[in-house]
């Protein structure tokens, strides 16, 4: 998994509740990406998954050859 394009958006409301959103990660690896937040913040009251969570990560290389 490349970490070049991972974005974490963390929000703290006026009552001190923390929520976060992960962008740039597909599949269940997002829960591993945010494991450090879960451990630091304590009990998770609610977890919602985006569409990306249900997609499989793609790890592919494309080779293009041109002929002249």
Secondary structure, 3 states (H helix, E strand, C coil): CCCCCCEEEEEECCCCCEEEEEECCCCCHHHHHCHHHHHHHCCCCCCCCCHHHHCCCCCCCCCCCCCC
